[in-house]
């Protein structure tokens, strides 16, 4: 069991960062303290890596946490992952958790802080949610440097003959600010630049965030930055960041941000927190480098745990088809998080609204709703197994759940051939996840070492075929393209981008493209209205339905309750 001197109550008592790193198998020479409770890990730690795949008795086990189709409230993947890591430690197993970094925008918006809750949380919470070691600021600066160099190139004669109407590179900011979604830049005199329509995205939606999450080392980062496509010339040539001579300076800004951050759970389990790409238009996973650092230090038979955003149809698929394809690490087991409230929602009898309390009737015992909504769980078990991964169902229990409902979902999952465990990460921490930890240990031992995960499509498939196979995975009857999307797909194929993976940007609240369709929708087609290229990150994404990459603040943003206690200097109001 990991023993670390840590402030488990969230106080500012000092911790031993070197002891924390040692529990993850990371030597003291690679620990770069950022204050007294957070450290970065030198990338030289990767040189000691002995493992390139998960599973098996002679290498660390690689476990990914996913979920069924979530409600707007989320089903607790992060808290379950934290609780599971702590539970494994309590069983005497070495466990290292890798997670995405929280963005400040949602922290001040409707969602509030991230990083777990109660007995399953990341410490220090205020640093996890505000700045951490400045990685997001570096990504914001590097992204906007390229934006500035694009406009500067236009201003000083436009040697590359960029067609400004084709520029797809926005500016970014880690604040929810709807007023910046559509702007006009360059207003004023001629000396103030070229006037053109432009936009802002939130920093997690930046292509640089995905590039950072997928880069395997500094050289790979530099190559990916150079491949970024910002638009086309008037003759139709693709214009890259390398063409603008911007990639080198961007890499310089991002160099230190490529190092993962070491934090801890409330029970002292080591956590590598690194990058935070958007879940809808990107991978929604923490970085390849963080996982590789964890693998470098993991003992034989240890556990590397990570999380994939949203449900298995979106997050796990991208985890397999993009992240695992880059990292070479392949999970033996996927923990599928399910909640009673999500199953009731998938019965189709209830309407949940983000920012509002659960309907009172959903708090009443209703086994029929749970049984009917379980079709969604069974679909996700099918998806997980389709990737060649063994599922373990984690029933994340809330105080309003009823014993009969918990027993019903446990029976259904068991009848489907899955291991299932009831867990209480928020209220009981690692102790409340011992059954889940035991189920994961058994599943990993039984699964053995996977040669590789089975992808949803083949690399040689053309872009339309890849999209079609993903539509099949969701249960669609086919795919419909707008004329504009069809033209761009053809242009990407002709431009040499047809070999790239595909991400389908759709609602995470349904297996379909319509958030109101619950359970396992039938009789629908996937509507692709737009496609975009992320050449540096290395994929094409198809946009289905409405999509906003710059959130707005709600009527009562979480920022209103955040302040600083002037007597103690402590930040208050984060949750």
C-alpha positions as CSV (number, residue, x, y, z in Angstrom):
1,X,0.0,0.0,0.0
2,X,1.3,3.4,-0.9
3,X,2.5,5.4,2.1
4,X,2.9,9.1,1.4
5,X,3.2,12.1,3.8
6,X,0.3,14.1,2.5
7,X,-2.3,16.6,3.6
8,X,-5.4,14.4,3.0
9,X,-7.8,17.0,4.4
10,X,-7.1,19.6,1.8
11,X,-5.0,21.7,4.2
12,X,-1.8,23.4,3.1
13,X,0.4,21.1,5.2
14,X,3.5,20.2,3.2
15,X,3.9,16.9,1.5
16,X,7.0,14.9,0.5
17,X,6.9,15.2,-3.3
18,X,9.8,12.8,-3.7
19,X,8.1,10.1,-1.7
20,X,4.9,10.7,-3.7
21,X,6.9,10.3,-7.0
22,X,8.7,7.2,-5.6
23,X,5.3,5.5,-5.0
24,X,4.8,5.9,-8.8
25,X,8.3,4.5,-9.5
26,X,9.6,7.9,-10.5
27,X,13.2,8.7,-9.4
28,X,13.9,11.9,-7.4
29,X,16.2,13.2,-10.1
30,X,13.1,13.6,-12.5
31,X,11.0,15.5,-10.0
32,X,10.7,19.3,-10.6
33,X,8.8,20.9,-7.7
34,X,6.3,23.7,-8.5
35,X,5.7,24.9,-5.0
36,X,5.4,22.5,-2.1
37,X,2.5,20.3,-3.3
38,X,2.8,19.9,-7.1
39,X,5.7,18.8,-9.3
40,X,6.5,18.4,-13.0
41,X,8.2,15.2,-14.2
42,X,11.2,15.6,-16.4
43,X,10.7,13.8,-19.7
44,X,14.0,12.0,-19.2
45,X,11.9,9.7,-17.0
46,X,10.6,8.2,-20.2
47,X,14.0,6.7,-21.0
48,X,13.6,4.2,-18.2
49,X,10.4,2.8,-19.6
50,X,10.3,-1.0,-19.9
51,X,6.7,-1.4,-20.9
52,X,4.8,-0.5,-24.1
53,X,1.6,-2.4,-23.5
54,X,-0.8,-3.0,-20.6
55,X,-1.9,-6.3,-19.1
56,X,-0.3,-9.6,-18.4
57,X,1.5,-10.9,-15.4
58,X,4.9,-9.5,-16.4
59,X,3.9,-5.9,-17.1
60,X,1.7,-3.3,-15.6
61,X,-2.0,-3.6,-16.2
62,X,-3.6,-0.7,-18.2
63,X,-7.2,0.1,-17.3
64,X,-9.4,2.7,-18.8
65,X,-12.5,4.1,-17.1
66,X,-15.5,4.9,-19.4
67,X,-19.3,5.1,-18.9
68,X,-22.7,4.5,-20.4
69,X,-24.3,7.4,-22.2
70,X,-24.2,10.2,-19.5
71,X,-26.8,12.6,-18.2
72,X,-26.0,16.3,-18.2
73,X,-24.8,15.8,-14.6
74,X,-22.1,13.3,-15.5
75,X,-22.0,9.8,-13.9
76,X,-18.8,10.1,-11.9
77,X,-16.1,8.6,-14.1
78,X,-13.4,10.8,-12.4
79,X,-14.5,10.1,-8.9
80,X,-14.8,6.4,-9.7
81,X,-11.3,6.4,-11.2
82,X,-9.9,8.1,-8.2
83,X,-11.7,5.8,-5.8
84,X,-10.6,2.7,-7.8
85,X,-6.9,3.9,-7.6
86,X,-7.3,4.3,-3.9
87,X,-9.0,1.0,-3.5
88,X,-6.2,-0.8,-5.4
89,X,-3.7,0.8,-3.0
90,X,-5.7,-0.5,-0.1
91,X,-5.4,-4.0,-1.6
92,X,-1.6,-3.6,-1.6
93,X,-1.4,-2.9,-5.3
94,X,0.7,-0.1,-6.9
95,X,-1.7,2.2,-8.8
96,X,-1.0,5.4,-10.7
97,X,-3.8,7.5,-12.1
98,X,-3.6,9.7,-15.2
99,X,-6.2,12.4,-15.7
100,X,-7.0,15.5,-17.8
101,X,-6.3,18.9,-16.3
102,X,-9.4,21.0,-15.4
103,X,-10.0,24.1,-17.5
104,X,-10.7,27.4,-15.7
105,X,-13.6,28.2,-18.0
106,X,-16.0,25.5,-16.7
107,X,-14.7,26.2,-13.2
108,X,-16.2,29.7,-13.4
109,X,-19.3,28.5,-15.3
110,X,-22.1,26.1,-14.7
111,X,-20.0,23.0,-14.0
112,X,-17.8,24.4,-11.3
113,X,-14.5,22.7,-10.3
114,X,-13.4,19.3,-11.4
115,X,-11.0,16.8,-10.0
116,X,-13.4,14.6,-8.0
117,X,-15.3,15.2,-4.7
118,X,-15.6,14.0,-1.1
119,X,-13.4,10.9,-0.5
120,X,-12.4,10.7,-4.2
121,X,-10.7,14.0,-5.1
122,X,-7.4,15.4,-6.4
123,X,-5.3,17.6,-4.2
124,X,-4.6,20.5,-4.1
125,X,-8.0,21.2,-5.5
126,X,-7.5,25.0,-5.9
127,X,-4.4,24.4,-8.1
128,X,-6.0,21.6,-10.0
129,X,-8.8,24.0,-11.0
130,X,-6.9,27.3,-11.2
131,X,-3.7,27.5,-13.3
132,X,-1.9,24.4,-11.9
133,X,1.6,24.9,-13.4
134,X,0.6,27.2,-16.2
135,X,0.3,24.6,-19.0
136,X,-3.0,26.0,-20.3
137,X,-1.6,29.5,-20.4
138,X,1.3,28.2,-22.4
139,X,-1.1,26.6,-24.9
140,X,-3.2,29.7,-25.0
141,X,-0.1,31.8,-25.7
142,X,1.3,29.5,-28.4
143,X,-2.0,29.2,-30.1
144,X,-2.5,33.0,-30.2
145,X,1.1,33.5,-31.4
146,X,0.1,31.6,-34.5
147,X,-3.0,33.7,-34.8
148,X,-1.0,36.9,-34.6
149,X,1.5,35.6,-37.2
150,X,-1.3,34.8,-39.6
151,X,-2.7,38.4,-39.3
152,X,0.8,39.8,-39.5
153,X,1.5,37.9,-42.7
154,X,-1.7,39.3,-44.2
155,X,-0.7,42.8,-43.1
156,X,2.8,42.7,-44.5
157,X,2.0,41.8,-48.1
158,X,0.6,38.2,-47.9
159,X,3.6,36.5,-49.6
160,X,1.9,33.1,-49.3
161,X,-1.2,34.5,-51.0
162,X,-3.5,33.2,-48.2
163,X,-7.2,33.4,-49.0
164,X,-8.4,35.0,-45.8
165,X,-11.9,33.5,-46.4
166,X,-10.4,30.1,-45.8
167,X,-8.6,30.8,-42.5
168,X,-9.8,28.3,-39.9
169,X,-7.4,29.1,-37.1
170,X,-9.3,31.1,-34.3
171,X,-7.9,32.7,-31.2
172,X,-8.4,31.0,-27.8
173,X,-9.1,32.0,-24.2
174,X,-9.6,29.8,-21.1
175,X,-12.8,31.7,-20.1
176,X,-16.4,31.1,-21.0
177,X,-17.2,34.2,-23.1
178,X,-20.0,33.9,-25.6
179,X,-19.5,37.5,-26.9
180,X,-16.2,36.3,-28.5
181,X,-17.7,33.5,-30.6
182,X,-18.0,35.7,-33.7
183,X,-15.9,38.8,-34.0
184,X,-14.4,41.2,-36.6
185,X,-10.7,41.8,-36.2
186,X,-8.5,44.5,-37.7
187,X,-11.0,47.3,-37.2
188,X,-9.5,50.8,-37.3
189,X,-6.9,52.3,-39.6
190,X,-4.9,50.4,-42.2
191,X,-2.0,50.2,-39.7
192,X,-4.3,48.2,-37.4
193,X,-4.3,45.1,-39.7
194,X,-6.5,43.4,-42.2
195,X,-10.2,43.5,-41.4
196,X,-11.7,40.1,-41.4
197,X,-14.2,37.9,-39.6
198,X,-12.7,35.8,-36.9
199,X,-13.6,33.9,-33.7
200,X,-12.5,32.7,-30.3
201,X,-12.6,29.1,-28.9
202,X,-12.1,28.0,-25.3
203,X,-8.5,26.8,-24.8
204,X,-9.4,23.1,-24.3
205,X,-10.8,23.2,-27.9
206,X,-7.5,24.4,-29.3
207,X,-5.8,22.0,-31.7
208,X,-2.7,22.6,-29.7
209,X,-4.3,20.9,-26.7
210,X,-4.8,17.7,-28.7
211,X,-1.3,18.0,-30.1
212,X,0.1,18.2,-26.6
213,X,-2.0,15.2,-25.5
214,X,-0.9,13.0,-28.4
215,X,2.8,14.1,-28.8
216,X,5.2,11.4,-27.7
217,X,8.2,13.7,-27.2
218,X,9.6,17.1,-28.0
219,X,10.5,16.1,-31.6
220,X,7.0,14.8,-32.3
221,X,5.5,17.9,-30.8
222,X,7.7,20.0,-33.2
223,X,6.6,18.0,-36.2
224,X,2.9,18.2,-35.3
225,X,3.1,21.9,-34.8
226,X,4.6,22.3,-38.3
227,X,1.8,20.3,-39.9
228,X,-1.0,22.5,-38.5
229,X,-3.1,23.7,-41.5
230,X,-4.5,27.2,-41.0
231,X,-6.2,27.7,-44.4
232,X,-5.5,27.7,-48.1
233,X,-3.9,30.0,-50.7
234,X,-6.0,31.5,-53.5
235,X,-4.6,28.8,-55.8
236,X,-5.9,26.1,-53.4
237,X,-2.6,25.1,-51.7
238,X,-2.8,24.2,-48.0
239,X,-1.0,26.7,-45.8
240,X,0.7,25.3,-42.7
241,X,2.3,26.8,-39.5
242,X,5.6,25.7,-41.0
243,X,4.9,27.8,-44.1
244,X,4.4,30.8,-41.7
245,X,7.6,30.0,-39.9
246,X,5.7,29.9,-36.6
247,X,6.1,26.3,-35.5
248,X,9.6,26.8,-33.9
249,X,8.5,29.7,-31.6
250,X,5.3,27.8,-30.7
251,X,7.4,24.8,-29.7
252,X,9.6,27.0,-27.5
253,X,6.6,28.4,-25.7
254,X,5.3,24.8,-25.1
255,X,8.5,23.0,-24.2
256,X,8.0,22.9,-20.4
257,X,4.3,22.4,-20.7
258,X,5.0,19.0,-22.3
259,X,6.1,17.7,-18.9
260,X,3.2,16.1,-17.0
261,X,2.2,17.3,-13.5
262,X,2.3,15.2,-10.4
263,X,-0.5,15.6,-7.9
264,X,-2.2,13.2,-5.4
265,X,-5.5,11.9,-4.3
266,X,-7.0,12.6,-0.9
267,X,-5.5,9.3,0.3
268,X,-2.0,9.9,-1.2
269,X,-2.2,8.0,-4.4
270,X,-0.1,9.5,-7.2
271,X,-1.9,11.2,-10.1
272,X,-0.3,12.5,-13.3
273,X,-2.4,15.4,-14.6
274,X,-1.7,16.5,-18.1
275,X,-3.5,18.3,-20.9
276,X,-7.3,18.7,-21.2
277,X,-8.6,18.3,-24.8
278,X,-12.3,18.9,-25.4
279,X,-14.3,15.7,-25.4
280,X,-16.6,16.6,-28.3
281,X,-14.2,17.6,-31.0
282,X,-11.1,15.9,-29.7
283,X,-9.9,12.9,-27.8
284,X,-11.1,13.8,-24.4
285,X,-8.2,12.0,-22.8
286,X,-5.1,12.9,-20.8
287,X,-1.8,12.8,-22.5
288,X,0.2,9.9,-24.1
289,X,3.3,11.2,-22.2
290,X,1.6,10.9,-18.8
291,X,0.6,7.3,-19.5
292,X,4.1,6.5,-20.7
293,X,5.7,8.1,-17.6
294,X,3.3,6.0,-15.5
295,X,4.4,2.9,-17.4
296,X,8.0,3.8,-17.0
297,X,7.8,3.7,-13.3
298,X,5.1,1.0,-12.8
299,X,6.2,-2.3,-11.3
300,X,5.3,-5.6,-12.9
301,X,1.7,-6.3,-12.1
302,X,1.1,-2.7,-11.1
303,X,-1.9,-0.7,-12.4
304,X,-2.0,2.3,-14.7
305,X,-5.5,3.8,-14.6
306,X,-6.8,6.5,-17.0
307,X,-10.1,8.0,-18.1
308,X,-11.8,8.5,-21.5
309,X,-14.4,11.3,-21.8
310,X,-18.2,10.7,-22.1
311,X,-19.5,7.2,-22.9
312,X,-17.8,4.3,-24.6
313,X,-19.3,5.3,-28.0
314,X,-17.3,8.5,-28.1
315,X,-14.5,8.6,-25.5
316,X,-13.5,5.0,-25.5
317,X,-13.6,4.9,-29.3
318,X,-11.2,7.8,-29.6
319,X,-9.1,6.4,-26.8
320,X,-8.6,3.2,-28.9
321,X,-8.5,4.7,-32.4
322,X,-6.3,7.7,-31.7
323,X,-4.6,7.6,-28.3
324,X,-3.7,3.9,-28.2
325,X,-2.7,3.9,-31.8
326,X,-0.1,6.6,-30.9
327,X,1.0,5.3,-27.5
328,X,1.2,1.6,-28.3
329,X,-0.4,0.9,-24.9
330,X,-3.5,-1.2,-25.0
331,X,-5.9,-1.8,-22.1
332,X,-7.0,-5.2,-20.9
333,X,-10.0,-3.9,-18.9
334,X,-12.5,-1.0,-19.3
335,X,-14.5,0.0,-16.2
336,X,-18.0,1.1,-17.4
337,X,-19.5,3.5,-14.9
338,X,-23.3,3.4,-14.5
339,X,-25.6,5.2,-12.2
340,X,-29.2,4.6,-11.3
341,X,-30.2,8.1,-12.4
342,X,-28.7,7.5,-15.9
343,X,-30.6,4.2,-16.3
344,X,-33.8,5.9,-15.3
345,X,-33.1,8.7,-17.8
346,X,-32.6,6.1,-20.5
347,X,-36.0,4.6,-19.9
348,X,-37.2,7.7,-21.8
349,X,-39.7,8.7,-19.1
350,X,-37.8,11.6,-17.6
351,X,-36.4,14.9,-18.8
352,X,-33.2,16.1,-17.2
353,X,-32.0,19.7,-17.6
354,X,-28.5,20.9,-17.0
355,X,-28.2,23.2,-14.1
356,X,-31.5,22.1,-12.5
357,X,-32.2,19.5,-9.8
358,X,-33.3,16.0,-10.7
359,X,-37.1,15.6,-11.1
360,X,-38.6,14.5,-7.8
361,X,-40.1,11.3,-9.4
362,X,-36.6,10.2,-10.3
363,X,-35.7,10.0,-6.7
364,X,-38.5,7.5,-6.0
365,X,-37.9,3.7,-6.2
366,X,-38.7,2.5,-9.7
367,X,-37.1,-0.8,-10.8
368,X,-39.0,-0.8,-14.1
369,X,-37.3,2.4,-15.1
370,X,-33.9,0.9,-14.3
371,X,-34.7,-2.3,-16.2
372,X,-35.9,-0.5,-19.3
373,X,-32.9,2.0,-19.2
374,X,-30.5,-0.9,-18.9
375,X,-30.6,-1.4,-22.7
376,X,-28.2,1.5,-22.9
377,X,-25.8,-0.3,-20.5
378,X,-26.0,-3.5,-22.6
379,X,-25.2,-1.5,-25.8
380,X,-22.1,0.0,-24.1
381,X,-20.9,-3.5,-23.0
382,X,-21.2,-4.6,-26.6
383,X,-19.2,-1.6,-27.8
384,X,-16.4,-2.3,-25.2
385,X,-16.2,-5.9,-26.2
386,X,-16.1,-4.9,-29.8
387,X,-12.8,-3.2,-29.1
388,X,-11.4,-6.5,-27.6
389,X,-11.5,-5.1,-24.1
390,X,-13.0,-6.9,-21.0
391,X,-15.7,-4.7,-19.3
392,X,-16.2,-4.4,-15.6
393,X,-19.3,-2.6,-14.5
394,X,-19.0,-0.1,-11.7
395,X,-22.4,1.0,-10.1
396,X,-21.6,4.4,-8.7
397,X,-24.1,4.7,-5.9
398,X,-25.8,8.0,-4.7
399,X,-27.6,8.4,-1.4
400,X,-30.9,8.6,-3.2
401,X,-30.5,5.2,-4.8
402,X,-32.6,2.3,-3.6
403,X,-31.4,-1.2,-2.8
404,X,-33.9,-2.9,-5.2
405,X,-32.7,-0.7,-8.0
406,X,-29.0,-1.5,-7.3
407,X,-29.8,-5.2,-7.2
408,X,-31.6,-5.0,-10.5
409,X,-28.7,-3.4,-12.4
410,X,-26.2,-5.7,-10.8
411,X,-28.3,-8.7,-11.9
412,X,-28.6,-7.3,-15.5
413,X,-24.9,-6.7,-15.8
414,X,-24.1,-10.1,-14.4
415,X,-26.5,-11.9,-16.7
416,X,-24.7,-10.1,-19.6
417,X,-21.5,-11.8,-18.6
418,X,-19.8,-8.8,-17.0
419,X,-18.1,-8.5,-13.6
420,X,-20.0,-5.9,-11.6
421,X,-19.2,-4.1,-8.4
422,X,-21.1,-1.5,-6.4
423,X,-18.9,1.4,-5.3
424,X,-19.1,4.5,-3.1
425,X,-16.2,6.7,-4.1
426,X,-17.5,10.0,-3.0
427,X,-18.9,9.0,0.4
428,X,-16.3,6.3,1.4
429,X,-13.2,6.9,-0.8
430,X,-11.0,4.0,-1.4
431,X,-12.7,1.8,1.2
432,X,-15.9,2.2,-0.7
433,X,-14.2,0.9,-3.9
434,X,-12.6,-2.2,-2.6
435,X,-15.1,-4.5,-4.3
436,X,-14.5,-2.7,-7.6
437,X,-10.7,-2.9,-7.1
438,X,-11.1,-6.7,-6.5
439,X,-13.2,-7.1,-9.6
440,X,-10.6,-5.2,-11.7
441,X,-7.7,-7.3,-10.4
442,X,-9.6,-10.5,-11.2
443,X,-10.5,-9.2,-14.7
444,X,-7.0,-8.1,-15.5
445,X,-5.6,-11.5,-14.4
446,X,-8.1,-13.3,-16.5
447,X,-7.8,-11.0,-19.6
448,X,-4.0,-11.4,-19.8
449,X,-2.0,-9.1,-22.1
450,X,-3.7,-7.8,-25.2
451,X,-1.7,-7.8,-28.5
452,X,-3.7,-4.7,-29.4
453,X,-7.2,-3.2,-29.2
454,X,-9.5,-3.8,-32.2
455,X,-10.1,-0.4,-33.9
456,X,-13.5,0.7,-35.1
457,X,-12.1,1.1,-38.7
458,X,-8.9,0.4,-40.6
459,X,-6.3,3.1,-41.3
460,X,-6.6,2.5,-45.1
461,X,-10.3,3.1,-45.1
462,X,-11.3,6.4,-46.8
463,X,-12.9,9.1,-44.7
464,X,-16.4,8.3,-45.7
465,X,-15.9,4.6,-44.8
466,X,-14.5,5.6,-41.4
467,X,-17.5,7.8,-40.7
468,X,-19.9,5.1,-41.9
469,X,-18.3,2.5,-39.5
470,X,-18.6,4.9,-36.6
471,X,-22.2,5.4,-37.5
472,X,-22.7,1.7,-37.4
473,X,-21.1,1.6,-33.9
474,X,-23.7,4.1,-32.7
475,X,-26.6,2.2,-34.3
476,X,-27.4,4.6,-37.1
477,X,-29.0,3.3,-40.3
478,X,-26.6,5.4,-42.5
479,X,-25.0,8.8,-42.9
480,X,-26.3,12.0,-44.6
481,X,-23.8,14.7,-45.8
482,X,-24.5,18.3,-46.6
483,X,-23.0,19.4,-50.0
484,X,-20.4,21.5,-48.1
485,X,-19.3,18.5,-46.1
486,X,-19.1,16.3,-49.2
487,X,-16.9,18.9,-51.0
488,X,-14.5,19.2,-48.0
489,X,-14.2,15.4,-47.6
490,X,-13.2,15.2,-51.3
491,X,-10.7,18.1,-50.8
492,X,-9.2,16.4,-47.8
493,X,-8.8,13.1,-49.7
494,X,-7.2,14.8,-52.7
495,X,-5.0,16.9,-50.3
496,X,-3.4,13.7,-48.8
497,X,-5.4,13.6,-45.6
498,X,-7.6,10.6,-46.3
499,X,-5.4,8.3,-44.2
500,X,-6.2,10.3,-41.0
501,X,-8.4,9.0,-38.2
502,X,-11.9,10.5,-37.9
503,X,-13.7,11.9,-34.9
504,X,-17.5,12.3,-35.0
505,X,-18.5,15.4,-33.0
506,X,-22.0,14.8,-31.8
507,X,-24.0,15.1,-28.6
508,X,-22.6,12.9,-25.8
509,X,-26.1,12.7,-24.2
510,X,-27.4,10.1,-26.7
511,X,-26.1,7.3,-28.9
512,X,-27.7,9.2,-31.7
513,X,-27.1,12.8,-32.9
514,X,-30.1,14.1,-31.0
515,X,-29.7,14.6,-27.2
516,X,-33.3,13.9,-26.4
517,X,-33.3,10.3,-27.8
518,X,-32.4,8.1,-24.9
519,X,-31.8,4.4,-24.5
520,X,-30.7,2.7,-27.7
521,X,-32.3,4.8,-30.5
522,X,-33.3,3.1,-33.7
523,X,-34.5,4.4,-37.1
524,X,-32.1,7.3,-37.4
525,X,-29.3,8.5,-39.7
526,X,-26.1,10.4,-38.8
527,X,-26.3,14.0,-40.1
528,X,-22.8,15.3,-41.1
529,X,-23.2,19.1,-41.6
530,X,-19.6,20.1,-41.6
531,X,-16.1,18.5,-41.6
532,X,-12.9,20.1,-40.3
533,X,-9.2,19.2,-40.5
534,X,-6.9,19.0,-37.5
535,X,-3.7,18.1,-39.5
536,X,-1.3,18.8,-36.7
537,X,-3.2,16.6,-34.2
538,X,-3.7,14.1,-37.0
539,X,-7.4,13.6,-37.6
540,X,-10.5,14.9,-39.4
541,X,-13.6,15.6,-37.4
542,X,-17.2,15.5,-38.7
543,X,-19.6,17.8,-37.0
544,X,-23.1,16.5,-36.5
545,X,-25.8,18.9,-35.2
546,X,-25.0,22.1,-33.4
547,X,-21.6,22.6,-31.7
548,X,-20.1,25.4,-29.7
549,X,-16.4,25.5,-29.0
550,X,-16.8,28.7,-26.8
551,X,-19.2,28.1,-24.0
552,X,-21.1,30.9,-22.3
553,X,-21.6,31.6,-18.6
554,X,-25.0,30.7,-17.0
555,X,-27.3,33.2,-15.3
556,X,-25.6,32.5,-12.0
557,X,-22.0,31.5,-12.8
558,X,-19.9,29.6,-10.3
559,X,-17.5,32.6,-10.3
560,X,-20.0,34.5,-8.1
561,X,-19.3,32.3,-5.1
562,X,-15.5,32.1,-5.5
563,X,-13.4,34.4,-3.3
564,X,-10.3,34.6,-1.1
565,X,-10.4,34.4,2.7
566,X,-8.4,37.5,3.5
567,X,-7.4,36.2,6.9
568,X,-6.0,32.9,5.8
569,X,-5.3,33.6,2.1
570,X,-7.3,30.4,1.2
571,X,-9.5,30.3,-1.9
572,X,-13.1,29.6,-1.0
573,X,-16.1,28.7,-3.0
574,X,-14.5,26.1,-5.3
575,X,-16.5,22.9,-5.7
